[in-house]
Amino acid sequence: MSMSANSPLPLNDDAGHLSRGIFLHTGWRSAGTWVWSRFRALDPVTAFYEPLSNVIGDLKLADLAALKPTFNSGHPALNTPYFAEYRSFMREGTRGVPGYRRRFSTDRFGDAPDAEFPALHAYLQDLTARTLAAGKMPVFKFCRSSGRLPWLKRVFPAALHVAVVRNPASQFASGWLLQQEWRNAFFVAAPLRVLGLNRHEPIVKAVLEACEVRLPEDAPPSDDAYATICEQYARTIEGTQAYRAFIALWALCALRMANAADIVLDIDRLGNEPAYAAESAAQFAARSGVAPRFDDARDLVDELKRTPSRIAGIDGWSVRAVHGAVQKFIDTHVASSQTAQTPDVAALVREKLALAAMISEPWR
């Protein structure tokens, strides 16, 4: 795929060139919104929230002020609404942000860019170019980009691509609790939807088999219809099966990191290792010229370990077997894609799975 004439300048490198944008590739309930809020607090930055979300397609200018964190979201308090940065791109009397297409909202895991990707590239390039022209550093926080991370790295080589990682037990529990306590099934349904809509990709078939995932049997007539099917299925799914689907998607995203991420930001370490938080901020400063503060990160691992009784409907012992299957899957597939410049994803996954086993063992 060729670059357009307006594509960003070449990637920052060891000679000291700074990146021209930051792409935060996060997962649902990974604390990615908190990380984004740290960048949003910086004057040189324009931080875009979820540019691939289906919400973008329905936005009206009049809606912006109302889109703030709910009391049970777990998100940090925000001085301005989530999507305020899109205001200058929107038009009075119309819905959506120009260039956005609804199909952007489903992540893809093919080896080659799909038919929608040129339009996705053009949409993000417009946000990037106009932000840079205004003298600001664009920062994008995604929950739907990890499968397309290698594609995005190819067409945005001047951006710093950051994978935000959290251990799978903590990340799953955050979404499971929202369904258990507030009947919000979105975060249990989301992995089912993404896996189902990508089920014909060879790498997705492999992880579904490895993790013994049971998807809804209905064939997806459309993305929106399948989303409804998955949400209904998620309301009755057995806890271990929900975890299997979640960790299958988590493993796929980890695999994409192996050949495309420039930096891995470990959420589990930020809250209990002040030195790691400081080093991470310094790394961003060196590579992008902006330095977010991570010194007020919560210790999310400790918080969850102190209240295991909150997690109901899933047996911690029953999920241990799938951890071994995930590690085998990663070890098998990461070797062909690992390079000297990318993180040691197999080792990171092993560390995260060990932590997940310790956290989930008391669940009953």
C-alpha positions in Angstrom: 0.0 0.0 0.0 1.5 3.3 -1.0 1.6 6.4 1.2 -0.3 9.5 0.2 1.5 12.8 -0.4 0.1 14.1 2.9 1.3 11.1 5.0 3.3 11.9 8.2 7.1 12.2 8.1 9.2 9.1 8.7 9.2 7.4 12.1 11.1 8.7 15.0 14.3 6.7 15.3 17.4 6.3 17.4 18.9 9.4 15.8 16.5 11.4 18.0 13.6 12.3 15.7 10.4 12.7 17.6 7.1 10.9 16.7 4.3 12.8 15.0 1.4 11.3 17.0 0.7 8.6 19.5 -1.6 5.7 19.0 -2.7 4.0 22.2 -3.9 0.5 21.4 -5.9 -0.6 24.4 -8.6 -3.1 25.3 -11.9 -2.7 26.9 -11.5 -2.4 30.7 -7.7 -2.2 30.4 -7.5 1.2 32.1 -6.8 2.7 28.7 -9.2 5.6 29.4 -7.1 6.6 32.5 -3.9 6.5 30.3 -5.6 8.6 27.7 -6.6 11.1 30.4 -3.0 11.5 31.4 -2.1 12.6 27.9 -5.2 14.8 27.6 -4.0 16.8 30.6 -1.0 18.0 28.6 -1.1 21.4 26.9 0.8 20.3 23.7 -1.7 17.4 23.1 -5.0 17.0 21.4 -6.2 13.6 22.8 -9.0 11.9 20.8 -11.2 9.4 22.6 -12.2 6.2 20.7 -12.0 7.4 17.1 -13.3 4.0 15.9 -16.3 3.8 18.3 -19.8 3.4 16.8 -20.7 6.4 18.9 -18.7 8.6 16.5 -21.1 7.9 13.7 -24.2 9.1 15.6 -22.6 12.2 17.4 -24.3 15.6 17.1 -22.7 18.8 18.4 -25.6 19.0 20.9 -24.7 15.6 22.3 -21.1 16.3 23.3 -21.7 18.0 26.7 -23.7 15.0 28.0 -21.1 12.3 27.2 -19.3 12.1 30.6 -18.3 9.2 32.8 -21.1 7.5 34.7 -20.6 6.8 38.4 -20.1 3.0 37.8 -17.8 3.3 34.8 -14.6 3.2 36.7 -13.3 6.0 34.5 -11.4 9.0 35.9 -13.3 12.3 36.5 -13.0 14.4 33.3 -13.1 18.2 33.1 -14.5 18.0 29.6 -16.7 15.4 27.9 -15.2 12.3 26.3 -15.5 13.5 22.7 -14.9 17.2 23.0 -11.8 17.1 20.8 -14.0 16.3 17.8 -16.0 19.5 18.0 -14.0 21.4 15.4 -14.3 18.5 13.0 -18.1 18.3 13.2 -20.8 20.3 11.4 -24.0 21.8 12.8 -27.1 20.0 11.9 -25.4 16.7 10.9 -24.4 13.6 12.7 -20.9 12.1 12.9 -17.4 13.1 12.2 -16.5 13.4 8.5 -14.8 10.4 7.1 -16.0 8.0 9.8 -17.7 4.8 8.7 -19.6 2.5 11.0 -17.7 -0.6 9.9 -14.5 0.9 11.5 -16.0 -0.1 14.9 -15.2 -3.8 14.5 -11.6 -4.8 14.8 -10.1 -7.0 12.0 -7.5 -9.7 12.2 -6.6 -10.5 8.6 -3.0 -10.5 7.5 -3.7 -7.9 4.8 -5.7 -4.7 5.0 -9.4 -5.1 4.2 -11.5 -3.1 1.8 -12.4 -0.5 4.4 -8.8 0.2 5.4 -8.0 3.0 2.9 -11.1 4.9 4.2 -10.0 4.3 7.8 -6.5 5.5 6.9 -7.9 8.7 5.3 -10.1 9.4 8.3 -7.3 9.1 10.8 -4.9 11.0 8.5 -7.3 13.9 8.4 -7.5 14.0 12.2 -3.7 13.8 12.4 -2.9 16.3 9.7 -5.3 19.0 11.0 -4.1 18.5 14.6 -0.5 18.8 13.6 -1.3 21.9 11.5 -2.8 23.5 14.6 0.5 22.9 16.5 -0.7 20.1 18.6 0.4 16.4 19.1 -2.5 14.0 18.2 -3.0 11.2 20.6 -5.6 8.5 19.8 -7.0 6.1 22.4 -8.4 3.0 20.7 -10.3 -0.1 22.0 -10.8 -1.5 18.5 -7.4 -1.2 16.8 -5.2 -4.0 18.1 -6.0 -6.4 15.3 -5.2 -3.7 12.8 -2.1 -2.5 14.6 0.3 -3.8 12.0 -1.7 -2.2 9.2 -1.8 1.1 11.1 1.9 0.9 11.8 2.6 0.6 8.1 0.6 3.7 7.1 1.4 5.8 10.2 5.1 5.0 10.6 5.8 8.4 12.1 3.4 7.7 15.0 4.5 6.0 18.3 2.4 2.8 18.6 1.8 1.9 22.2 0.2 -1.3 23.4 -1.5 -0.9 26.8 -1.5 -4.3 28.6 -3.3 -5.6 31.7 -3.4 -9.1 33.0 -6.4 -11.0 31.6 -8.0 -11.9 35.0 -8.2 -8.3 36.1 -9.3 -7.0 32.7 -12.0 -9.7 32.4 -13.2 -9.2 36.0 -13.7 -5.4 35.4 -16.2 -6.2 32.6 -17.8 -9.2 34.3 -18.6 -7.1 37.4 -20.4 -4.6 35.3 -22.7 -7.4 34.0 -23.0 -9.0 37.4 -23.7 -5.9 39.4 -25.3 -3.5 36.8 -26.6 -5.8 34.1 -24.3 -4.2 31.5 -23.5 -7.0 29.2 -21.5 -5.0 26.6 -18.0 -6.0 27.8 -18.9 -9.7 28.0 -20.5 -9.6 24.6 -17.7 -7.5 22.9 -15.1 -10.3 22.6 -17.8 -12.7 21.3 -18.8 -10.2 18.6 -15.2 -9.5 17.5 -14.3 -13.2 17.4 -17.5 -14.1 15.6 -17.1 -11.5 12.9 -13.5 -12.6 12.3 -14.1 -16.3 12.7 -13.0 -17.2 9.1 -9.5 -15.7 9.6 -7.0 -18.5 10.0 -5.4 -17.0 13.1 -8.8 -16.5 14.7 -9.8 -20.1 13.9 -6.6 -21.3 15.6 -7.2 -19.3 18.9 -10.9 -20.4 19.0 -9.8 -24.0 18.8 -7.0 -23.5 21.3 -9.2 -21.9 23.9 -12.3 -24.0 23.1 -14.5 -21.0 22.6 -18.2 -21.5 22.0 -19.6 -18.6 19.9 -23.3 -18.0 19.2 -24.3 -20.4 16.5 -26.3 -17.8 14.5 -24.4 -16.7 11.3 -23.8 -13.0 11.4 -26.3 -11.4 8.9 -24.7 -8.0 9.6 -22.3 -6.5 12.1 -25.2 -4.8 14.0 -27.4 -7.8 14.0 -24.6 -10.0 15.2 -23.9 -7.5 18.0 -27.4 -7.9 19.2 -27.1 -11.7 19.1 -23.9 -11.6 21.1 -25.4 -9.3 23.8 -28.3 -11.7 24.3 -25.9 -14.7 24.4 -23.7 -12.8 26.9 -26.6 -12.4 29.4 -26.8 -16.2 29.8 -23.3 -17.4 29.1 -21.5 -19.5 31.8 -18.6 -17.6 33.4 -15.8 -19.9 32.3 -17.0 -19.7 28.7 -17.1 -16.0 28.9 -13.5 -16.0 30.1 -12.4 -18.3 27.3 -13.8 -15.9 24.7 -12.3 -12.9 26.5 -8.8 -14.4 26.8 -8.9 -15.7 23.2 -9.3 -12.1 22.0 -6.6 -10.9 24.6 -4.2 -13.5 23.1 -4.8 -12.3 19.5 -4.1 -8.7 20.6 -0.9 -9.8 22.4 0.2 -11.5 19.2 -0.3 -8.4 17.2 2.0 -6.5 19.6 4.8 -8.8 18.8 5.5 -7.3 15.3 4.1 -3.8 15.6 4.2 -2.2 19.0 6.9 0.4 19.7 6.2 0.5 23.4 4.3 -1.8 25.9 2.7 0.1 28.8 2.1 -2.4 31.7 -0.9 -1.3 33.7 -0.3 -3.9 36.4 3.1 -2.3 37.1 2.2 1.4 37.0 0.3 1.3 40.2 2.8 -0.5 42.4 6.2 0.3 40.9 7.0 4.1 41.1 10.2 3.6 39.3 8.4 1.9 36.4 5.9 4.8 36.2 8.7 7.3 36.1 10.7 5.3 33.5 7.5 5.0 31.3 6.9 8.8 31.4 10.6 9.4 30.6 10.3 7.0 27.6 7.4 8.9 26.2 9.2 12.2 26.7 12.3 10.9 24.8 10.3 9.5 21.9 7.4 11.9 21.5 8.4 15.1 23.3 5.4 14.8 25.7 5.6 13.4 29.2 2.4 12.2 30.9 2.3 11.8 34.6 1.8 8.2 35.8 2.7 8.7 39.4 -0.9 8.7 40.6 -1.8 5.3 39.1 -4.0 3.1 41.3 -2.8 -0.3 42.2 -5.5 -2.2 40.4 -4.1 -5.6 41.1 -4.1 -5.1 44.8 -7.7 -3.7 44.7 -9.0 -6.8 43.0 -7.0 -9.2 45.1 -8.5 -7.7 48.3 -12.1 -8.4 47.2 -12.3 -11.8 45.4 -15.7 -12.5 46.8 -17.2 -9.8 44.5 -16.6 -12.1 41.5 -19.5 -14.6 41.3 -20.5 -17.1 38.7 -17.0 -18.3 37.7 -14.7 -20.8 39.3 -11.1 -19.7 39.4 -9.8 -23.2 39.2 -11.7 -24.0 36.1 -10.0 -21.2 34.1 -6.5 -22.4 34.8 -6.5 -24.8 31.9 -7.1 -22.1 29.3 -4.0 -20.2 30.6 -1.8 -23.0 29.4 -3.6 -23.1 26.1 -3.0 -19.4 25.6 0.7 -19.7 26.4 1.1 -22.5 23.9 -0.8 -20.5 21.3 1.5 -17.5 21.8 4.7 -19.6 21.8 3.7 -21.3 18.6 2.8 -18.1 16.7 5.0 -15.4 18.0 8.3 -16.9 16.9 7.6 -16.2 13.3 6.8 -12.5 13.9 9.2 -11.5 16.7 11.9 -9.0 15.8 14.8 -7.5 17.8 12.9 -4.2 17.9 9.7 -5.5 19.4 8.8 -6.5 23.0 9.4 -10.1 24.2 5.7 -10.8 24.0 6.0 -14.5 24.9 7.7 -13.7 28.2 5.2 -10.9 28.9 2.3 -13.2 28.3 3.8 -15.8 30.6 4.1 -13.2 33.3 0.5 -11.9 32.8 -0.9 -15.4 32.8 0.9 -16.2 36.1 -0.5 -13.1 37.7 -4.0 -13.9 36.3 -3.8 -17.4 37.8 -3.0 -15.9 41.2 -5.8 -13.4 41.1 -8.5 -15.7 39.8 -7.7 -18.7 42.1 -10.0 -17.5 44.9 -13.0 -16.9 42.6 -15.9 -19.1 43.3 
